[in-house]
Amino acid sequence: MTTQAAQDLAAAKRATLTIAAAAAIVGAAAPVSISLGGLAGHYLLGADKTLATLPVTGFNLGVALGALPAALLMRAVGRRNGFMSGALVTATGGAVAAVALMQGLFWLFGLALALIGIGGAFVQQYRFAVADAAPPVFKPKAISWVLGGGVFAAIIGPQAVIHTKDLLAPVEFAGAFVSVIGLGLVGVIVLATLKIRDHVAAGPAAVSAAPPRPLGQIVTQPRFAVAFLCAVTSYALMSFLMTGAPLAMVGCGFSAEQATLGISWHVMAMFAPSFVTGHLIARFGKETIVATGLVILIACALVALSGIALWQFWLALILLGVGWNFGFIGATAMLTETYTPAEKNTVQGAHDFALFGTVALASLMSGATLNAFGWATLNWILLPIAGLCLVVLIGFVVHDRRAGAEPPAAAPHG
C-alpha cells in the first residue's frame, strides 16, 4: 500500500467512525418516535382513538419526503454541513413535540414527528456517504460500521425514553422528546468534526452506453414486479405490526417502559442481521433470503397469535425485525438487477416514493385496525398477505429456472 493509499484509508476510517457515532446518537430519535408516537397520540386524543398512530405516519412521511431535499442540500453545502442541518431538524422536531404534548395539540405533535422524520432522512444518507468516500477495500466494513451505529441507536433511544419520559410530569412523554433535542444537538457537535470527501468521480462502470428505458418498461419486468412486491410487503407489514405493538402492549397491562424495550429489541433485530445478510445472499441467493424473510414474518404473526404474555410480544417483535431485514434487503438486491446505472435515479426515486407511501399508509391503518378489531386482527391480516407474496415469489423462481433450463430456440435460416 502506498503512502497516499494508507492516508486515504485512515481518513476514511476516521470519517466512518464519526458518522457511525452520529448514527447511534441522532438515529436514536427514530425508536423514540416509533415507540412513543402511538402512545402519545393515544394520550392526546379524546374518546375516539382511531388516529392514535397518525404521528408515526407523520414520521414515516417525513423520512420519505425528506429524502430528496436532503440529497439536494448536501449537494449544495456538502455532507458535513448537510448532516449537521439534519441533526438540527431532529432537535427542532423534538422541541416542537414537547411543546405539542405540553399544550395537548395532537396535530402539532404529528407535525413534530414529521420533522423528526425529515431529520431521519439525513440519517438514511449516512451509509451512502461512507460508501462513496471509502476505498474499495474498506467499503463493506464502512457500511457495516454505520449499521453498527444503528444497533446502538436501538439501545440509546429506548434508554432515553425510560429515563426522561417523566421529566415534565404530569405531562405524559414530553420529557422523552426533550431528550430528542439533546440527541440532535449532540449529533451536531459530533458531525462538526467530520472530514469527508463530498464528491467522488464516477468510474467507467457507472456509465451506460444504452439510453435509459421508459419507466413503464422497467417496472413491468417480471423480476422488478416480484422484487418490488416483496420489498413493499416486507416493509409495510413490518410498519403495520410495529406501529400497533406498543399500543397493544400497554392495552394488555404492560408499562410504557416494557413497550419501549420491546421496540428496542425489534430495532436491534432489524439492523443487527445486516452484518451477515450480504454473506447469506452471496451463499444462498437473493430469492432464498427473501423467502426466508417472508417465512419469518409469518412466524412472527403465529407467535403473536399464540398469546399476550410479555415474552410473546417481544419475541414477535424480534422475528418481525429479522423478517424485515431478510425480506427487504434481499428484495432490494433483486431490484438492482433490473435497471442500468443510467436508469438508477429515476427507478430508485419512483420505488422509494411508492414504498414509503405504502409504509405510511400501513402505519396509519395500524392504529385504526387495532382500535376497531384488536391486536390479533393485525396479525391475522399479516398471514395471507405474506403467504400470497411467498407464493408469487416461489412461482417466479420456478418459472425463471424452467425458462433458463430450456434450450434456446433455433435461429431462423435466411
LUMMI-924008 format. One line per field, with one value per residue (C-alpha): x, y, z. Coordinates in steps of 0.05 Angstrom, whole numbers, plus 5000, padded with zeros to 4 digits. Layout:
! residues N
c1 <- c(X ...)
c2 <- c(Y ...)
c3 <- c(Z ...)
! end
This chain:
! residues 414
c1 <- c(5000 5027 5033 4975 4931 4946 4928 4863 4845 4860 4818 4760 4763 4761 4702 4666 4675 4647 4586 4575 4574 4524 4482 4480 4462 4418 4389 4364 4308 4274 4260 4237 4187 4164 4156 4121 4087 4025 4023 4029 3976 3931 3943 3927 3863 3795 3747 3760 3830 3826 3881 3927 3983 3978 4041 4080 4053 4078 4147 4147 4123 4178 4231 4201 4191 4258 4300 4305 4313 4368 4406 4398 4420 4483 4499 4496 4531 4570 4557 4584 4540 4482 4486 4492 4430 4393 4412 4385 4320 4316 4328 4275 4225 4238 4226 4161 4138 4150 4111 4054 4048 4051 3995 3955 3958 3951 3962 4023 4051 4041 4078 4134 4144 4145 4203 4239 4227 4258 4319 4317 4322 4391 4410 4389 4443 4499 4515 4518 4566 4616 4610 4626 4685 4716 4769 4741 4777 4744 4675 4639 4668 4649 4577 4578 4606 4549 4498 4530 4514 4441 4445 4470 4413 4365 4394 4404 4334 4294 4340 4329 4254 4258 4300 4267 4194 4171 4218 4159 4107 4048 4050 4059 4120 4140 4206 4226 4220 4263 4316 4309 4332 4394 4406 4402 4448 4500 4496 4512 4574 4597 4585 4622 4686 4671 4721 4697 4700 4635 4641 4671 4681 4641 4682 4672 4626 4576 4565 4517 4523 4449 4398 4352 4288 4219 4200 4139 4182 4228 4173 4135 4194 4173 4236 4223 4150 4165 4222 4180 4122 4168 4202 4137 4104 4163 4168 4093 4077 4135 4108 4037 4054 4110 4066 4009 4052 4067 3993 3974 4025 4001 3929 3946 3971 4045 4082 4106 4178 4164 4133 4193 4241 4202 4214 4287 4293 4255 4301 4363 4334 4323 4395 4440 4430 4456 4526 4514 4455 4502 4542 4479 4453 4520 4517 4444 4417 4372 4307 4322 4336 4273 4232 4265 4246 4173 4171 4200 4146 4093 4126 4123 4047 4039 4078 4037 3972 3995 3985 3995 4050 4108 4156 4107 4104 4179 4194 4143 4177 4246 4221 4188 4255 4294 4240 4241 4317 4319 4258 4273 4349 4341 4286 4327 4385 4338 4314 4384 4389 4331 4358 4422 4464 4434 4364 4383 4358 4290 4277 4301 4262 4197 4210 4222 4162 4116 4150 4147 4078 4054 4092 4060 3991 4006 4025 3961 3917 3952 3921 3851 3853 3879 3826 3769 3788 3847 3919 3901 3869 3933 3969 3913 3919 3994 3987 3951 3990 4058 4034 4010 4075 4114 4072 4085 4160 4163 4123 4170 4232 4204 4184 4252 4291 4249 4259 4334 4336 4301 4347 4347 4302 4336 4355 4314 4350 4358)
c2 <- c(5000 5068 5125 5162 5099 5090 5162 5155 5092 5125 5186 5141 5103 5168 5194 5128 5126 5197 5180 5115 5154 5203 5144 5118 5186 5222 5156 5142 5193 5141 5088 5144 5168 5098 5072 5134 5163 5119 5121 5197 5202 5158 5204 5267 5243 5242 5184 5164 5134 5115 5164 5148 5123 5183 5215 5152 5160 5231 5205 5157 5211 5257 5204 5196 5269 5290 5242 5286 5353 5321 5298 5366 5405 5362 5372 5447 5454 5389 5329 5355 5417 5378 5325 5379 5412 5346 5337 5407 5389 5328 5372 5422 5365 5343 5413 5420 5352 5370 5436 5399 5350 5406 5442 5380 5393 5328 5356 5396 5332 5297 5354 5348 5275 5291 5339 5285 5240 5292 5292 5216 5223 5252 5193 5147 5181 5164 5096 5125 5179 5129 5083 5139 5164 5096 5060 4996 4951 4987 4999 4938 4950 5024 5006 4954 5005 5053 4997 4981 5053 5035 4978 5025 5073 5018 5017 5092 5113 5068 5083 5157 5144 5104 5157 5220 5206 5233 5293 5340 5302 5303 5312 5243 5231 5304 5293 5238 5287 5337 5282 5283 5356 5332 5276 5324 5375 5324 5298 5368 5370 5302 5317 5384 5343 5305 5309 5272 5277 5306 5284 5222 5218 5163 5107 5079 5025 5079 5100 5060 5064 5047 5103 5099 5059 5087 5076 5036 4987 4976 4966 4915 4867 4804 4808 4881 4868 4809 4845 4908 4867 4832 4897 4934 4875 4865 4938 4953 4892 4909 4980 4955 4910 4952 5014 4978 4936 4989 5007 4934 4920 4978 4957 4888 4918 4926 4990 5042 5022 4949 4970 5014 4957 4914 4965 4967 4892 4900 4955 4916 4856 4900 4923 4871 4816 4866 4846 4776 4786 4803 4739 4698 4728 4712 4639 4621 4671 4732 4696 4646 4701 4739 4675 4663 4733 4723 4657 4692 4746 4691 4660 4729 4731 4660 4676 4739 4699 4646 4692 4761 4747 4796 4745 4733 4806 4814 4750 4770 4838 4806 4760 4820 4856 4797 4781 4853 4852 4789 4806 4878 4873 4811 4844 4907 4865 4833 4901 4926 4875 4905 4973 5004 5058 5109 5090 5087 5155 5151 5079 5088 5152 5121 5059 5097 5143 5083 5044 5097 5120 5049 5045 5110 5083 5018 5056 5097 5036 5000 5046 5045 4969 4959 5007 4973 4899 4888 4862 4792 4821 4857 4790 4754 4807 4794 4720 4718 4778 4749 4680 4706 4744 4680 4640 4693 4692 4616 4616 4667 4627 4562 4596 4631 4566 4528 4584 4582 4507 4507 4504 4568 4568 4552 4613 4621 4604 4661)
c3 <- c(5000 4980 5029 4996 4997 5071 5085 5046 5085 5152 5133 5111 5177 5218 5177 5184 5259 5264 5222 5259 5324 5294 5271 5342 5371 5320 5296 5367 5354 5309 5363 5410 5357 5338 5408 5436 5374 5380 5456 5458 5403 5445 5504 5465 5432 5464 5464 5391 5387 5313 5292 5350 5304 5257 5288 5269 5199 5201 5219 5160 5113 5138 5121 5052 5036 5065 5023 4960 4996 5040 4978 4944 5006 5014 4941 4953 5020 5028 5071 5136 5135 5107 5162 5215 5187 5191 5264 5278 5244 5290 5351 5327 5318 5390 5416 5376 5401 5473 5465 5429 5487 5539 5502 5485 5410 5371 5301 5322 5352 5285 5250 5301 5286 5212 5227 5265 5204 5158 5203 5197 5121 5131 5176 5118 5076 5125 5094 5024 5047 5077 5017 4969 5010 5026 4984 4953 5002 5061 5032 5061 5130 5127 5114 5170 5219 5204 5210 5277 5297 5282 5332 5386 5368 5384 5455 5465 5443 5490 5548 5536 5538 5603 5639 5614 5597 5665 5664 5653 5694 5698 5622 5593 5548 5539 5575 5526 5468 5506 5503 5427 5429 5465 5416 5357 5389 5410 5338 5312 5356 5333 5260 5265 5270 5205 5149 5088 5013 4986 4914 4883 4808 4775 4746 4677 4704 4725 4653 4609 4534 4524 4531 4592 4580 4597 4670 4649 4611 4671 4723 4681 4680 4720 4764 4780 4796 4842 4877 4887 4914 4964 4985 4996 5031 5079 5097 5101 5143 5190 5197 5206 5265 5295 5299 5335 5381 5435 5440 5443 5498 5541 5528 5555 5620 5607 5622 5572 5592 5574 5508 5493 5508 5460 5405 5426 5414 5349 5321 5340 5304 5243 5238 5271 5218 5165 5184 5155 5107 5049 5061 5065 4999 4966 4990 4983 4932 4936 4926 4981 5031 5012 5020 5088 5109 5090 5128 5189 5183 5183 5245 5278 5268 5294 5357 5368 5359 5409 5469 5500 5551 5551 5520 5463 5447 5450 5410 5357 5351 5344 5290 5256 5254 5226 5175 5151 5145 5102 5061 5047 5036 4993 4951 4944 4918 4867 4846 4830 4774 4736 4715 4688 4722 4675 4699 4773 4797 4763 4785 4857 4865 4840 4882 4946 4935 4927 4983 5037 5015 5027 5093 5117 5099 5136 5199 5195 5184 5242 5294 5262 5257 5327 5355 5318 5319 5366 5364 5339 5276 5257 5257 5220 5166 5160 5148 5080 5052 5069 5046 4979 4969 4984 4933 4880 4894 4891 4826 4796 4816 4788 4722 4718 4728 4677 4627 4640 4632 4564 4503 4462 4401 4335 4295 4231 4166 4118)
! end
